[in-house]
């Protein structure tokens, strides 16, 4: 895409020469995120303040150039890629924790603050920022807000929107708006709720007010080992049916846990078909009872072993295995495609069997590691992107999995977002009237369409340029 040198010079005057990248070599680094999508910006800008962001927005409007916000680039749906070129605004230099209010359990941060760093900053007060994506050592809170990120512990604590109280944003018109605040609730429309998860299509966020959550008095982490995938998934269904809500309930199938164990050495048994990583937390007495109840349900469903982490070091090692799983898989395949479908928990056993069938029929190894407690699947399709035909087949395989999720009453994404990866799938969930209403909401804030264009809504483009048609529905489907 042709670089507008006049725009680049104007940005350099605003941000300094070290605040703008425009060489081909530099831009190559920003045409990727964690997805399989590729899109190169015309230039990259690094603001340090809200005023810098206002200046970037004004220049983008002056030159009628698209603008896209980006945090750490760990997203998995292409949400932070410059699909139509333009100015990629990277918030890595807006990385300050502006204030911490320990007594009221609040913090105000810039969007480039790394998720885990906020929890570390308040750990001495026995507080933390509860949303914990697997990429929390790298991902930023601004990106978490944009995608409404989840993580293993959202089963009990909720996703990002449950922990954001307010924001300062720069609209694509250049107007600065503050919404929400430190109070639990504010009068008027819930604009904060609207903007969280809007995938960067409504505004560029420059400040975020978040809730801080007390660390639990006691935590127990359990590893349940199964010789059957069905037994593991039936255990998840039974735990929730009994009204037990663990802080986390993660599942790894046999193929995935062997890949992880070879990399992390977390103590996962290599001969098992699946493991559940479960965590309960709260008051010491209730944790003891819950851990006992969870272990009993696992045993009822033929768990051959239920281990309880002996100390914090063993607990950390088990979670290191879970949170480094994607890196472990990367050692075994040139490329992999991570999906993000959601299903009712009761459909877990049948859906995992279906994913296995789809993989075998299409000639792909598919590993499964996911948030079992809330039915958020992450099938990992291994393929070689150097083979265009194989890439297109991998995308088609992923679409088939997602269509099955929809057919049993699920959704196309639980935490990765729609972005430019799944925009073509939106008509499977929503009618044209519903999509039109969403577009009108976007257009109210983003009237010129310059902010993060080509995201969320069907555009006829997408990874592999694959077109799909709906499958027959087996249950209730939204829309």
N, C-alpha and C positions, 0 to 999 in steps of 0.2 A: 504494500500500500504506500502511495506517495506521501512523503513527509512534508508538511507545510513548514518550511524553514522560518518564515516570518512568525508563525505561532511559537515555534521553538525559541526564537530570540526573545519574544515577549515573555515567555515563561522564565527564561533565564534572567531577565531583568527583574522579574518578580521574586524568584526563589534563589538566584545566584547560579553560577555555572555548575556547582556541585549539587544543585537541586533538580537537575533535569538530565535525562538520558535520551539520546536519539540515534546513536550509532547502531548499525545492523547487529553488531556483536552483542551489544548490551540488550537490545530489544529481544533477541533470541531467548534470553533468560526469563522473559515475562510473557511468552506466548503459551505457557503451560500453567496448569495448576495440578491438583491431585486426580483429575479426571482423565479421560482419554481424548479430550477435546484440544484443539489447537487454534489460537487466534492471536495475531500480533498487533500491538498498538502502534500508533505513529510516534509516540514519545511517552516517556514515563516521568511523572512529576512527584516530588517528595515534599509535601507541606510540613511545616512545624507548628502551625497555629490555625485557629478558625479563620483568621484574617487571610492567611495564605490560601485556604480552601475557597473563600469567597473570591479571591483574585483569580484562581484557576477556573472557577465556574463562569466568571464574567468573560474571561478570554475565550473559553469554549463557546459561549454564546456569541461572542463577537465574530469568531471564525466559523460558526455553525458546525462545530466539531463534536462528535460523541465524547462522553466522559464516563469513566468507570472507576469505582472505588475498589481497592484491594488491600487486604491485610497481609497475612503470611503466605497466601497462595496454597493453603492446605485443603481448600474446598474440593469437593468430589463431583460437582455438576457443571463446572465451567462458569459459575456465577461471577467470578472475578476476572474473566477474560474479556479482552476488547474485541467482541465479535465483529463489530463494524469499524474497527480501528479507533482513531481518536486518542485522547489523553487518558492514560492509565494513572490514577491518583493513588499512590502507595503510602499507607499511613505508618510505616515502620519508624519514622522519626517523631511521630506524635505518640510517644510511648510512656508518658508520665502518669503516675497515680497522683491526681490533683489533691485529693483530701481523703482522710479516713476518719470516720466517726465511730469509735469503738462502742461507746455507750448506746448509741442508737442503731448500731450494726448497719452502717451505710458506708459506701465509698463512691467517689467520683473519679472516673478514669478517662484518659484519652483512648481512642479506638485502637491504637497500636500496642496497648499493654498486652503482654502474653498472658493467657488464661492462668497458667500455674503460678506466675509471678505474683498475682494478686493474692492467691491463697497463702503463698509463702510470706508475703508482707504482713499478714494478720495472724499467722500461726501462733505467735507468742500469746495472743489474746484468746486462743482456742476458738478461732473463727476460720471460715473458709468461704470461697465462692463455689457454690455447689455444682453448677453444670461442669461436667468433666469429659469433654470429647476425648477420644483416644489420642488425638494429636495435641493434647492440652499443653505439652511442653513447648510447642511451636505456634499453635493457632492463637489468634488475637481476639480480644473481647469484641472489637468492632465486627470482625468476621462472624463471631458467634451470634451477635445481634442480627446481622444481615440474614443469616441462614436459619435463625432460631435453632441453634445447634443443640444436640442432645448429649448422649454419653451413657455409660453403664449404670450410673446411679440416678438417672432420671426416672427410673421406675418408682422410686419413693420421693424424690426431691423435685421432679418436674424438669421441663426443658428451660432454655434461656429466658423465654418470655415471663416465666414465673419468678424471675430474679432481677428483672429490670424495672426500675421505678420511674425513670425519666431520661430524657435525652436533649442535647442541643444538636440541631441539624442545620445544614445549609441546603436549601431547596435548589433545584436546577435552574431557578430564576435568579439565584443569588441572594434571596431573602434568608435571614437567620431566624429560626423558630426554636423556642424552648417548649418542651411538653413534659407533663408529669412533674416529678420532683422527689424530695426525700420522704414525703408523706406516703402512707400505705395506699391511699386513694385520693384522687383529685376530682373536682367537679368537671362537667363537660364531657365531650367525646373522649373515648379512650384512644387517643392518637398514638400513644406509646405502644399499645397492643397492636395497632395497625402497622406501625413502622417496623416492629420486630418481626423478622421473617419475610420482609418485603423484597429481599434479595437485591438490595441496592438500586431499586427502580424508582424510589420515591424521593430520596435525599442522600446526601453524604453526611454521615454521623461524625461529629467532632468531640462530643462529651457524652458520657454515659453514667447515670446514677444507678448503682446496683445495691441489692440486699446482700448482707453477709450473714452466713448461717453458722450457728454454734457447732463445733465439732462434737460428735456424740461422746457420751461418757464411756461407752464400751462398744467394741466392734468384734465380731467373729466372722472369719472367712472360711467357707467350707468348699471342698472339692469333692464332688460326687462322681464316681467312676462307673460307667455302664458298658456292657457288652453288646448293647443294642441301641441304635439311634431312636427307635420307637419308644423304648423304655425311658430314655432321657426326656423326650418331648412330652410323653404322657405324664411324667413327673411334674413338669412345668405347669401343665394344665391342672393337675390335682392340687398343687401348692396354692395357686390362685383361687381355685374353686373352694378351698377350705378357708379363705379369707386371710391367708398369710401373705403379707406384702414385704418381701425382702428389700433391702436397700438396693440390691443388684441381683440379677439372675442372668448370667451369660452362658452360652453354649458354644462348644467347639466340637466339630465332628472329628473322627479318627484321622482323616488325612491332614486336616489343618493342625490338630494338636501335635502330630508327628513333625510337621514342618516347624512349628513353634519350638518344640522341645530341642530339635537339632540346633536351633539358633540361640535360645535363651537359657535352656537347661533349668526350666522352672519346676521340674518334678512331675510333669504329666506322664501317665503310664502309656508306653508306646503300643501296647497290645490292645488298648480299649477302642470301642467303637465311637464313644462320645464321652465328654465330661461336662458337668455343670459347675460353673464357678458362682457360688452364692455368697451373699454377704448380708448379715443382719446387724443393725446398730440401734443404739438408744440407751436407756437406763440399764445398768448392769443386770438387774434381776430379769427384766423382760427379754434381754438379749439371750440369756441362758435358756429361757423357756422357748424362745423362737428358734434358736439353733437346734434344740432337741426336737422340736416339732418338724423342722425342715428335714433333719436327718431321718426321722421316722418315715416321712413320706417318700424320701429317696429309697429307703430300704423296702418299703411296700412295693415299689416299682423295680425291684431287682437290682438296685445298685450293689455292685460287688464290694464297694468300699466307700466310706464317707470320711474324708480326712478333715480335721479342723486345724487351721494354721496355728502353730505353737506360739508364735511370737510375731512382732511387727516385721521382722526381717523375712520370715517365711510368707507372711501376707503380701509384702511388697514384691516378692519374687513371683508369686502367682499372678499378681496384677501386671507385673512387667511382661509376663508371658501373654496376657490378654492384650495389652496395649501396644505391644510390638509385633503383633501377629502379621500385619500387612507387610512390614519390613522382612519378616521371616519368609513369607510367600515370595517376595521379590527375589530371593536367592535362588528360587527354583524355576522361574519362568521369565522370559524376556519381557513380558508384559502381562498384566492382569486387569480385569474389568470388574470393579466392585459395584454391586447393585444395592438397592435400598428400599425394597418393597416392604409393605406392612400388611399383616393379616390378623384376623382374630386368633387369639392364643389356641382356641380349640381346634383350629385348622393346621396347627404345627406338624403333627405326625404325617398327615396326608400330603401337605405341601412339600416337606423335605423329600418324601418319596417321589413326588412329581418333579422336583428340581433334579434329582438323580436321573430320572428317566429322560428329561430334556437334555441333560448333559451327555448322556451316553448316545442318544439318537443323533446329536449334532457333533459328536466326536470331541468333546471337551471334558477335561477334568474340572470339576467344580467343588471348591471347598466351602464349608459353611462355618462362619463364626458370627454370632449375632446376639442382640439383646432379646433373649428368649422371653423374658418376663413381660415385655410389652409387644411382642409379636413383630419386632422390627428386624427383618432379615437382611443379611449382608452376604449373599452368595458371591464367591470370587471365581470368576471365569478365567482360566489360564489360557493365553493365546500368544501368538507371535505377530506383533503389529507390523513387522517387515513384510508380511504377506497380506496384501490388500484384501484378497478374497477371504482369508481367515478372519481378518478384522471385521469385515462386513457380516460374516457368519456369527462372530461373537456378539455383535450388536443385536442381530436377529434373535440369538439365543436369550440374551438379556431381556429383550422385549417380550419374548414368549413367557419368561418367568414372571415379569411384571403383569402381563395380561392375566396370568393365572391368579396372582394376588388379588387383582381387581375382581375377578370372577367369583371369589369366595368371600367378598365383602370387604376387601382391603383397599390399599392406596398405593400410589406410585412412589411415594417418598415419606420417610419418617423423620429424617434429620439432615439429609444431604442437600435438599432443595431441588427445585426444578431446573433452574438455570437455562443453559442452552443444550443440556443433555436430554431432558425429558419434556421439552416444550411440546413436541409432536404428540406426546401421550396424553396431554391435558384433555382433549376431547373425549377420551375414554371415561373420564370422571365427571366432566361438566358439560352441560348443554351450551349451545352457541349463545343463548340468552345470558347464561351465567357468566361465561367468559367475557361477553360484551359488557356486563356490569362491572366486572373486575377491571377491564380496560378503562372504563370511564373513571373509576377511582384513581387509577394510575395517571390518567391524563389530567385530572384535577391538580395534581402536584407536579407533574412532568409534562406540561402542555406541548412543548416542542419535541418531545421524545428523544432528547439528546442524552439523557442519563440512562446508562446501561441498556441500550437498545438491543432487541433480539433475544430477550430473556423472558422466561415464564410462559409467554403466549405463543401459540403455534405460528411458525414463520416459514415452514417449508424447508428449513435447513436443520441439520443435526448430525450427530456423529454417524458416519457411515452413510449418510443421506438415505437412511432406511425408512420406507413408508410402511405402515401397518394397517390392519383392519381389526375391529373388535372381535373377540371370541364370544361364543355363547356364554351367557351369564348363568352361574350355578347358585347364586344367592343375591342378596340385596346389594346394589351398587349405588354409590352417591351419584346424583345427577340423573 
